[in-house]
Amino acid sequence: GWCPLSPPGTQTTQVLLEPPWTPAVQWDQVTLTCQGSGTPGATSWYKDGQHLREKKQDRFIVTDSGTYKCHRPGTGFSPSISLLFRNDWLVLQVPARELLEGDNVTLRCRR
């Protein structure tokens, strides 16, 4: 499922990550989706603070490590998400969401 990186029910812009695990693994197809109640079809993406002029759609496939955020007119910037793509032969993944002490967490071991 989708992994919102802001609390559910907020009207702000947020980035959704699919698959919702971190660190990302090089052999997965990782998709970022910009969601918010702002103007649809007017999404801007940023990687490491630089505007990605060729990325104007609400979702796109990410292949490079970096810090990503999106902007929707009306609701503004999303929180940033840092993606680190790993190409190790064994990767331990955790859910890509805020974790609090006492939460039950499912871990994924990928090879």
C-alpha positions as CSV (number, residue, x, y, z in Angstrom):
1,G,0.0,0.0,0.0
2,W,0.9,3.7,-0.1
3,C,2.9,5.2,2.7
4,P,2.0,8.8,3.6
5,L,4.9,10.6,5.0
6,S,2.6,13.2,6.8
7,P,-0.1,12.4,9.3
8,P,-3.3,11.1,7.7
9,G,-6.1,13.6,7.4
10,T,-3.9,16.7,6.9
11,Q,-4.7,19.0,4.1
12,T,-1.0,19.7,3.4
13,T,1.1,18.4,0.5
14,Q,2.7,15.1,1.1
15,V,4.9,12.5,-0.7
16,L,3.8,8.9,-0.9
17,L,6.4,6.2,-1.4
18,E,5.7,2.9,-3.1
19,P,6.9,0.3,-2.1
20,P,6.7,1.8,1.4
21,W,10.1,0.6,2.8
22,T,13.5,2.1,3.5
23,P,16.3,1.9,2.6
24,A,15.2,1.5,-1.0
25,V,16.8,-1.3,-2.9
26,Q,18.3,-0.8,-6.4
27,W,16.3,-3.6,-8.0
28,D,12.9,-2.3,-6.9
29,Q,10.9,0.2,-8.9
30,V,10.4,3.1,-6.5
31,T,7.6,5.5,-7.2
32,L,7.0,8.9,-5.5
33,T,3.6,10.5,-5.7
34,C,2.8,14.0,-4.7
35,Q,-0.6,14.3,-3.0
36,G,-2.5,17.3,-1.7
37,S,-5.6,19.4,-2.0
38,G,-3.7,22.0,-4.1
39,T,-4.0,22.6,-7.8
40,P,-3.9,19.2,-9.6
41,G,-1.5,18.8,-12.5
42,A,0.7,21.7,-11.3
43,T,3.2,19.6,-9.3
44,S,6.8,20.7,-9.0
45,W,9.5,18.3,-7.8
46,Y,12.8,19.0,-6.1
47,K,15.9,16.8,-5.6
48,D,18.6,17.9,-3.2
49,G,17.1,21.4,-3.3
50,Q,17.2,21.7,-7.1
51,H,14.0,22.0,-9.2
52,L,13.5,19.1,-11.5
53,R,12.1,21.0,-14.5
54,E,11.4,17.8,-16.5
55,K,9.2,16.3,-13.7
56,K,5.8,18.0,-13.8
57,Q,3.5,15.0,-13.2
58,D,2.1,14.0,-9.8
59,R,4.1,10.8,-9.8
60,F,7.4,9.5,-11.2
61,I,9.8,6.6,-10.8
62,V,12.9,7.4,-8.8
63,T,16.3,5.8,-9.6
64,D,18.8,8.0,-7.7
65,S,19.5,8.5,-4.0
66,G,18.7,12.0,-2.8
67,T,16.4,14.2,-0.8
68,Y,13.1,14.7,-2.6
69,K,10.1,17.0,-2.0
70,C,7.2,18.3,-4.1
71,H,5.2,21.5,-4.3
72,R,1.5,21.9,-5.1
73,P,0.0,25.4,-5.5
74,G,-2.5,25.9,-2.8
75,T,-1.0,23.6,-0.2
76,G,2.7,24.3,-0.7
77,F,5.8,22.1,-0.1
78,S,5.7,18.6,1.2
79,P,8.1,17.5,3.9
80,S,11.3,16.2,2.4
81,I,12.0,12.5,2.1
82,S,15.6,11.1,1.9
83,L,16.0,8.0,-0.3
84,L,19.1,5.9,-0.1
85,F,19.2,3.2,-2.7
86,R,21.2,0.1,-1.6
87,N,22.7,-2.5,-3.9
88,D,24.0,-4.8,-1.2
89,W,23.3,-8.5,-1.5
90,L,21.3,-8.4,1.8
91,V,19.2,-5.4,2.9
92,L,17.2,-5.0,6.1
93,Q,14.2,-2.7,5.5
94,V,11.9,-0.9,7.9
95,P,8.5,0.8,7.1
96,A,9.0,4.3,5.5
97,R,7.0,6.1,8.1
98,E,7.5,7.8,11.4
99,L,8.2,5.2,14.1
100,L,7.5,5.9,17.8
101,E,8.8,4.0,20.8
102,G,6.4,1.2,21.6
103,D,5.2,0.7,18.0
104,N,5.1,-2.8,16.6
105,V,7.3,-2.9,13.5
106,T,7.5,-5.4,10.7
107,L,11.0,-5.7,9.2
108,R,11.8,-7.0,5.8
109,C,15.0,-8.8,4.8
110,R,15.7,-8.5,1.1
111,R,18.3,-10.5,-0.9
